[in-house]
Amino acid sequence: MNKIETAQQSSRLLSLDILRGITIAGMILVNNPGSWGNAYKPLRHVLWEGLTPTDLVFPFFMFIMGVTTFMSLRKFNFQPSKESLWKITRRTLLIFLIGLGLSWFSLFVGGLAKGESLIEAATHFSTLRILGVLQRLALAYGFAALFAVLAKPKHLPWIIGVLLVGYYFILRFGKGFEMSEENIISVVDRAVLGRDHMYTQRTPEGVRIAFDPEGILSTIPSIAHVLIGFLFGKLITENKDNHTRVEKIMIWGTILAFSGLLLQYGCPINKKIWSPTFVLVTTGFAAQLLGLLIWIIDIRKKRRWSRFFHAFGVNPLIVYVFAWVVAVLFGNIRFDWQGEATAIKTFTYEVLLRSWAGASFGSLLYALLIVTISWLFGYILYKRNIYIKI
């Protein structure tokens, strides 16, 4: 993070910040249940194919990243100048390294909690997960931004098409729709990254496999994801009237969503492989929600309800990082409770919440507690007009 600004509010659409705030709050909510096993089904990722509300928050954020990428590159006139290429490279590296740093921090704190020395806890490099949410955001942004400055705008839809169609054939001929280590996505990740540097998950049969939902190959369609958001940013910028914006956003959003829903019979909707239909459906839904928010917030001026999300939306990355740090600390800092070493998370969920609210509602309340703590941090920055940018 290299730049802290205390400046006036941006003149861009408030609805963009609110949508980004909603997605960041949603990401924090679904990432921090009191108990994964007791979380309500809408707050869990689908095991393999299909969608839950939880599966929408990450792709929605990527869509908004594409929209704002258009606006940030506009001052460079979308030219591959020294300044624009340096900004793209620097931002990509910083976001990637922050994501890698969070993975290291989780291992470090976890090691200390197990009684390891500082040196031992700090050197779990052999099991450090290399990819992740922020790493995917970094790579998708970096490649999409390069396409944006190196290609003509009229060629971007063709690039998106090539990326999605090409990726579909990779999946089709590489067992890409199977949840197994024979899946081409897992094969490539194991060959390049190594099993110990990958995310692992259980199959419906309970078998633990090395399969990273933010893998190398599945980054290909995420680049197209950001580019679709980029084209919506172009649409928003070129149409100054909000009514026209809403009309066009809703039309194209509906086309994308229905295209994905219809094509799922030959290409299942699947977040963990970031299938082409997942890209179409989630960008379509994100566009429709953005259109709805423009109508409510920027046209109807119904803004009071959205203030909570604004604190998330103006400082999304730093609030997300803060929430991650809080979650790791709560899960590993222990104190004596009735003769046992008990983590803050365990005590809060089991003793303070589950004991009276029940397993599932208590899990939700714990997640809302982390969201609230993160909001307070974001609100302090917001009230002081501090915007931390990369």
LUMZA-790791 format. One record per residue (C-alpha): residue in three letters; x, y, z. Coordinates in nm, 2 decimals, decimal comma. Example, Ala and Ser with C-alpha at 12.3 -4.5 7.8 and 13.67 -1.06 7.14 Angstrom:
2
- residu:east:north:up
- ala:1,23:-0,45:0,78
- ser:1,37:-0,11:0,71
***
This chain:
390
- residu:east:north:up
- met:0,00:0,00:0,00
- asn:0,18:0,30:-0,12
- lys:-0,06:0,58:-0,11
- ile:-0,29:0,73:0,16
- glu:-0,51:1,01:0,04
- thr:-0,72:1,25:0,23
- ala:-0,93:1,40:-0,05
- gln:-1,28:1,49:-0,14
- gln:-1,52:1,22:-0,25
- ser:-1,49:1,10:-0,61
- ser:-1,74:1,23:-0,86
- arg:-1,81:0,88:-0,98
- leu:-2,14:0,70:-0,93
- leu:-2,21:0,63:-0,56
- ser:-2,37:0,31:-0,66
- leu:-2,03:0,17:-0,77
- asp:-1,89:0,21:-0,42
- ile:-2,20:0,07:-0,27
- leu:-2,19:-0,24:-0,49
- arg:-1,83:-0,29:-0,40
- gly:-1,91:-0,24:-0,04
- ile:-2,19:-0,49:-0,05
- thr:-1,95:-0,75:-0,20
- ile:-1,67:-0,69:0,05
- ala:-1,92:-0,71:0,34
- gly:-2,05:-1,03:0,18
- met:-1,70:-1,18:0,14
- ile:-1,62:-1,11:0,51
- leu:-1,96:-1,26:0,61
- val:-1,93:-1,59:0,42
- asn:-1,56:-1,63:0,51
- asn:-1,61:-1,61:0,89
- pro:-1,89:-1,84:1,01
- gly:-1,87:-1,95:1,38
- ser:-1,88:-2,30:1,24
- trp:-1,84:-2,41:0,88
- gly:-2,04:-2,72:0,95
- asn:-2,33:-2,53:1,10
- ala:-2,35:-2,23:0,86
- tyr:-2,68:-2,18:0,68
- lys:-2,67:-2,33:0,33
- pro:-2,70:-1,99:0,15
- leu:-2,38:-1,89:0,33
- arg:-2,18:-2,19:0,21
- his:-2,01:-2,24:-0,12
- val:-2,17:-2,51:-0,34
- leu:-1,97:-2,83:-0,33
- trp:-1,92:-2,84:-0,71
- glu:-2,18:-2,74:-0,97
- gly:-2,44:-2,48:-0,92
- leu:-2,47:-2,15:-0,73
- thr:-2,55:-2,02:-0,38
- pro:-2,55:-1,65:-0,28
- thr:-2,21:-1,71:-0,14
- asp:-2,07:-1,80:-0,48
- leu:-2,17:-1,45:-0,61
- val:-1,97:-1,22:-0,39
- phe:-1,62:-1,28:-0,53
- pro:-1,71:-1,26:-0,90
- phe:-1,92:-0,95:-0,82
- phe:-1,61:-0,79:-0,69
- met:-1,41:-0,89:-1,00
- phe:-1,68:-0,73:-1,21
- ile:-1,65:-0,40:-1,02
- met:-1,28:-0,42:-1,05
- gly:-1,32:-0,44:-1,43
- val:-1,56:-0,13:-1,42
- thr:-1,31:0,08:-1,22
- thr:-1,02:-0,04:-1,43
- phe:-1,17:0,13:-1,73
- met:-1,20:0,45:-1,53
- ser:-0,85:0,44:-1,39
- leu:-0,69:0,37:-1,73
- arg:-0,89:0,64:-1,90
- lys:-0,64:0,91:-1,78
- phe:-0,37:0,72:-1,98
- asn:-0,60:0,73:-2,28
- phe:-0,57:0,34:-2,28
- gln:-0,22:0,37:-2,43
- pro:0,07:0,14:-2,34
- ser:0,28:0,42:-2,21
- lys:0,56:0,39:-1,95
- glu:0,33:0,53:-1,69
- ser:0,03:0,31:-1,76
- leu:0,24:-0,01:-1,78
- trp:0,42:0,08:-1,46
- lys:0,09:0,13:-1,28
- ile:-0,05:-0,20:-1,40
- thr:0,27:-0,39:-1,31
- arg:0,30:-0,22:-0,97
- arg:-0,06:-0,28:-0,87
- thr:-0,06:-0,64:-0,99
- leu:0,26:-0,72:-0,79
- leu:0,14:-0,54:-0,47
- ile:-0,20:-0,71:-0,46
- phe:-0,04:-1,05:-0,53
- leu:0,22:-1,00:-0,26
- ile:-0,05:-0,89:-0,01
- gly:-0,24:-1,20:-0,08
- leu:0,07:-1,41:-0,04
- gly:0,15:-1,23:0,28
- leu:-0,19:-1,31:0,43
- ser:-0,14:-1,68:0,35
- trp:0,20:-1,66:0,53
- phe:0,05:-1,47:0,83
- ser:-0,21:-1,75:0,87
- leu:0,06:-2,01:0,89
- phe:0,28:-1,79:1,12
- val:0,01:-1,72:1,37
- gly:-0,11:-2,08:1,36
- gly:0,24:-2,20:1,42
- leu:0,28:-1,98:1,72
- ala:-0,05:-2,10:1,86
- lys:0,09:-2,46:1,84
- gly:0,39:-2,36:2,05
- glu:0,65:-2,33:1,77
- ser:0,93:-2,08:1,80
- leu:0,93:-1,76:1,60
- ile:1,18:-1,90:1,35
- glu:0,98:-2,22:1,30
- ala:0,64:-2,04:1,27
- ala:0,79:-1,79:1,02
- thr:0,94:-2,04:0,79
- his:0,66:-2,27:0,68
- phe:0,74:-2,19:0,32
- ser:0,72:-2,55:0,21
- thr:0,35:-2,55:0,28
- leu:0,27:-2,19:0,18
- arg:-0,03:-2,16:-0,05
- ile:0,08:-1,96:-0,34
- leu:-0,26:-1,87:-0,50
- gly:-0,57:-1,73:-0,34
- val:-0,84:-1,47:-0,37
- leu:-0,62:-1,16:-0,38
- gln:-0,37:-1,34:-0,60
- arg:-0,64:-1,41:-0,85
- leu:-0,76:-1,05:-0,84
- ala:-0,41:-0,94:-0,91
- leu:-0,35:-1,17:-1,20
- ala:-0,69:-1,11:-1,35
- tyr:-0,65:-0,74:-1,32
- gly:-0,30:-0,74:-1,46
- phe:-0,37:-0,94:-1,77
- ala:-0,70:-0,76:-1,84
- ala:-0,55:-0,42:-1,80
- leu:-0,27:-0,52:-2,04
- phe:-0,53:-0,63:-2,30
- ala:-0,71:-0,30:-2,24
- val:-0,40:-0,09:-2,33
- leu:-0,25:-0,31:-2,60
- ala:-0,57:-0,40:-2,80
- lys:-0,83:-0,17:-2,96
- pro:-1,16:-0,15:-2,78
- lys:-1,35:-0,31:-3,06
- his:-1,13:-0,62:-3,03
- leu:-1,20:-0,67:-2,66
- pro:-1,53:-0,87:-2,71
- trp:-1,34:-1,10:-2,95
- ile:-1,06:-1,15:-2,69
- ile:-1,33:-1,23:-2,42
- gly:-1,48:-1,48:-2,66
- val:-1,15:-1,65:-2,74
- leu:-1,06:-1,67:-2,37
- leu:-1,40:-1,83:-2,27
- val:-1,43:-2,06:-2,57
- gly:-1,07:-2,17:-2,56
- tyr:-1,10:-2,24:-2,18
- tyr:-1,42:-2,44:-2,25
- phe:-1,23:-2,67:-2,48
- ile:-0,95:-2,71:-2,23
- leu:-1,21:-2,82:-1,98
- arg:-1,39:-3,04:-2,22
- phe:-1,08:-3,23:-2,33
- gly:-0,90:-3,22:-2,00
- lys:-1,16:-3,37:-1,77
- gly:-1,22:-3,02:-1,64
- phe:-1,57:-3,08:-1,52
- glu:-1,46:-3,37:-1,29
- met:-1,40:-3,32:-0,93
- ser:-1,08:-3,52:-0,91
- glu:-0,70:-3,48:-0,93
- glu:-0,73:-3,60:-1,29
- asn:-0,89:-3,27:-1,37
- ile:-0,65:-3,06:-1,60
- ile:-0,67:-2,77:-1,35
- ser:-0,54:-2,99:-1,07
- val:-0,28:-3,15:-1,30
- val:-0,13:-2,82:-1,41
- asp:-0,13:-2,67:-1,05
- arg:0,04:-2,98:-0,91
- ala:0,30:-2,97:-1,19
- val:0,37:-2,60:-1,15
- leu:0,31:-2,52:-0,79
- gly:0,34:-2,85:-0,61
- arg:0,07:-3,03:-0,40
- asp:0,20:-2,87:-0,08
- his:0,14:-2,52:-0,21
- met:-0,22:-2,58:-0,32
- tyr:-0,56:-2,57:-0,15
- thr:-0,71:-2,90:-0,07
- gln:-1,08:-2,99:-0,04
- arg:-1,30:-3,30:0,01
- thr:-1,51:-3,47:-0,25
- pro:-1,86:-3,59:-0,18
- glu:-1,71:-3,92:-0,09
- gly:-1,49:-3,76:0,17
- val:-1,16:-3,80:-0,01
- arg:-0,92:-3,51:0,03
- ile:-0,78:-3,39:-0,30
- ala:-0,54:-3,12:-0,41
- phe:-0,76:-2,88:-0,61
- asp:-0,72:-2,51:-0,60
- pro:-1,03:-2,30:-0,68
- glu:-0,80:-2,01:-0,77
- gly:-0,57:-2,22:-0,99
- ile:-0,35:-2,13:-1,27
- leu:-0,57:-2,24:-1,57
- ser:-0,89:-2,11:-1,41
- thr:-0,73:-1,77:-1,41
- ile:-0,80:-1,76:-1,79
- pro:-1,17:-1,70:-1,76
- ser:-1,13:-1,46:-1,47
- ile:-0,94:-1,24:-1,71
- ala:-1,24:-1,24:-1,94
- his:-1,45:-1,17:-1,62
- val:-1,26:-0,84:-1,56
- leu:-1,27:-0,75:-1,92
- ile:-1,65:-0,78:-1,93
- gly:-1,66:-0,54:-1,63
- phe:-1,42:-0,32:-1,82
- leu:-1,67:-0,30:-2,11
- phe:-1,95:-0,21:-1,87
- gly:-1,72:0,07:-1,73
- lys:-1,70:0,19:-2,09
- leu:-2,07:0,18:-2,13
- ile:-2,12:0,38:-1,80
- thr:-1,87:0,64:-1,90
- glu:-1,99:0,69:-2,25
- asn:-2,36:0,73:-2,14
- lys:-2,40:1,03:-1,91
- asp:-2,77:1,00:-1,85
- asn:-2,84:0,76:-1,56
- his:-3,17:0,64:-1,72
- thr:-2,98:0,54:-2,03
- arg:-2,71:0,38:-1,82
- val:-2,97:0,17:-1,64
- glu:-3,15:0,07:-1,95
- lys:-2,83:-0,05:-2,13
- ile:-2,68:-0,21:-1,82
- met:-3,00:-0,41:-1,76
- ile:-3,03:-0,52:-2,12
- trp:-2,67:-0,65:-2,14
- gly:-2,68:-0,79:-1,79
- thr:-2,99:-0,99:-1,88
- ile:-2,83:-1,11:-2,21
- leu:-2,53:-1,23:-2,02
- ala:-2,72:-1,40:-1,74
- phe:-2,96:-1,58:-1,96
- ser:-2,68:-1,69:-2,20
- gly:-2,50:-1,85:-1,91
- leu:-2,82:-2,02:-1,78
- leu:-2,90:-2,16:-2,12
- leu:-2,55:-2,28:-2,19
- gln:-2,51:-2,45:-1,86
- tyr:-2,66:-2,77:-2,00
- gly:-2,34:-2,82:-2,21
- cys:-2,11:-2,63:-1,97
- pro:-2,21:-2,65:-1,61
- ile:-2,20:-2,34:-1,39
- asn:-1,91:-2,41:-1,15
- lys:-1,72:-2,15:-0,94
- lys:-1,43:-2,38:-0,85
- ile:-1,33:-2,42:-1,21
- trp:-1,46:-2,07:-1,30
- ser:-1,65:-2,22:-1,59
- pro:-1,74:-1,99:-1,89
- thr:-2,11:-2,01:-1,79
- phe:-2,01:-1,91:-1,43
- val:-1,85:-1,60:-1,59
- leu:-2,16:-1,51:-1,80
- val:-2,41:-1,57:-1,52
- thr:-2,23:-1,38:-1,25
- thr:-2,13:-1,09:-1,46
- gly:-2,49:-1,07:-1,58
- phe:-2,62:-1,08:-1,22
- ala:-2,36:-0,82:-1,11
- ala:-2,46:-0,59:-1,40
- gln:-2,83:-0,62:-1,31
- leu:-2,76:-0,54:-0,94
- leu:-2,55:-0,24:-1,05
- gly:-2,83:-0,12:-1,27
- leu:-3,08:-0,16:-0,98
- leu:-2,85:0,04:-0,75
- ile:-2,80:0,32:-1,00
- trp:-3,18:0,35:-1,02
- ile:-3,23:0,34:-0,64
- ile:-2,92:0,55:-0,53
- asp:-2,83:0,78:-0,82
- ile:-3,18:0,83:-0,98
- arg:-3,42:0,79:-0,69
- lys:-3,17:0,93:-0,44
- lys:-3,26:0,67:-0,18
- arg:-2,92:0,67:-0,01
- arg:-2,96:0,65:0,37
- trp:-2,98:0,27:0,37
- ser:-2,65:0,24:0,18
- arg:-2,43:0,43:0,43
- phe:-2,32:0,12:0,61
- phe:-2,18:-0,03:0,29
- his:-2,00:0,29:0,18
- ala:-1,74:0,25:0,45
- phe:-1,65:-0,09:0,30
- gly:-1,67:0,03:-0,06
- val:-1,42:0,32:-0,04
- asn:-1,15:0,12:0,13
- pro:-1,22:-0,24:0,01
- leu:-0,88:-0,39:0,01
- ile:-0,76:-0,26:0,35
- val:-1,09:-0,36:0,51
- tyr:-1,07:-0,71:0,36
- val:-0,71:-0,75:0,49
- phe:-0,81:-0,62:0,83
- ala:-1,09:-0,87:0,85
- trp:-0,85:-1,15:0,75
- val:-0,61:-1,05:1,03
- val:-0,88:-1,03:1,29
- ala:-1,02:-1,37:1,19
- val:-0,68:-1,53:1,21
- leu:-0,60:-1,38:1,55
- phe:-0,94:-1,47:1,69
- gly:-0,89:-1,83:1,57
- asn:-0,55:-1,87:1,73
- ile:-0,52:-1,64:2,04
- arg:-0,60:-1,86:2,34
- phe:-0,68:-1,80:2,70
- asp:-0,76:-2,02:2,99
- trp:-1,13:-2,11:3,02
- gln:-1,24:-2,36:3,28
- gly:-0,90:-2,52:3,28
- glu:-0,86:-2,54:2,90
- ala:-0,68:-2,32:2,64
- thr:-0,97:-2,18:2,44
- ala:-0,94:-1,96:2,13
- ile:-1,13:-1,63:2,12
- lys:-1,34:-1,76:1,83
- thr:-1,43:-2,08:2,01
- phe:-1,53:-1,90:2,33
- thr:-1,73:-1,64:2,14
- tyr:-1,92:-1,89:1,93
- glu:-1,96:-2,18:2,17
- val:-2,01:-2,00:2,50
- leu:-2,14:-1,65:2,41
- leu:-2,35:-1,73:2,11
- arg:-2,43:-2,09:2,04
- ser:-2,54:-2,15:2,40
- trp:-2,85:-1,95:2,35
- ala:-2,88:-1,88:1,98
- gly:-2,83:-2,23:1,85
- ala:-2,57:-2,37:1,62
- ser:-2,67:-2,21:1,29
- phe:-2,79:-1,88:1,41
- gly:-2,50:-1,85:1,65
- ser:-2,27:-1,92:1,35
- leu:-2,43:-1,63:1,16
- leu:-2,41:-1,40:1,46
- tyr:-2,03:-1,47:1,49
- ala:-1,99:-1,38:1,12
- leu:-2,19:-1,06:1,17
- leu:-1,96:-0,98:1,46
- ile:-1,65:-1,00:1,24
- val:-1,84:-0,79:0,97
- thr:-1,92:-0,53:1,24
- ile:-1,57:-0,51:1,37
- ser:-1,44:-0,47:1,02
- trp:-1,70:-0,20:0,95
- leu:-1,59:0,00:1,25
- phe:-1,23:0,00:1,12
- gly:-1,35:0,10:0,78
- tyr:-1,58:0,37:0,92
- ile:-1,30:0,53:1,11
- leu:-1,10:0,56:0,79
- tyr:-1,41:0,69:0,61
- lys:-1,49:0,96:0,87
- arg:-1,14:1,08:0,85
- asn:-1,15:1,09:0,47
- ile:-0,86:0,84:0,45
- tyr:-0,86:0,63:0,13
- ile:-0,59:0,37:0,11
- lys:-0,51:0,29:-0,25
- ile:-0,27:0,08:-0,45
***
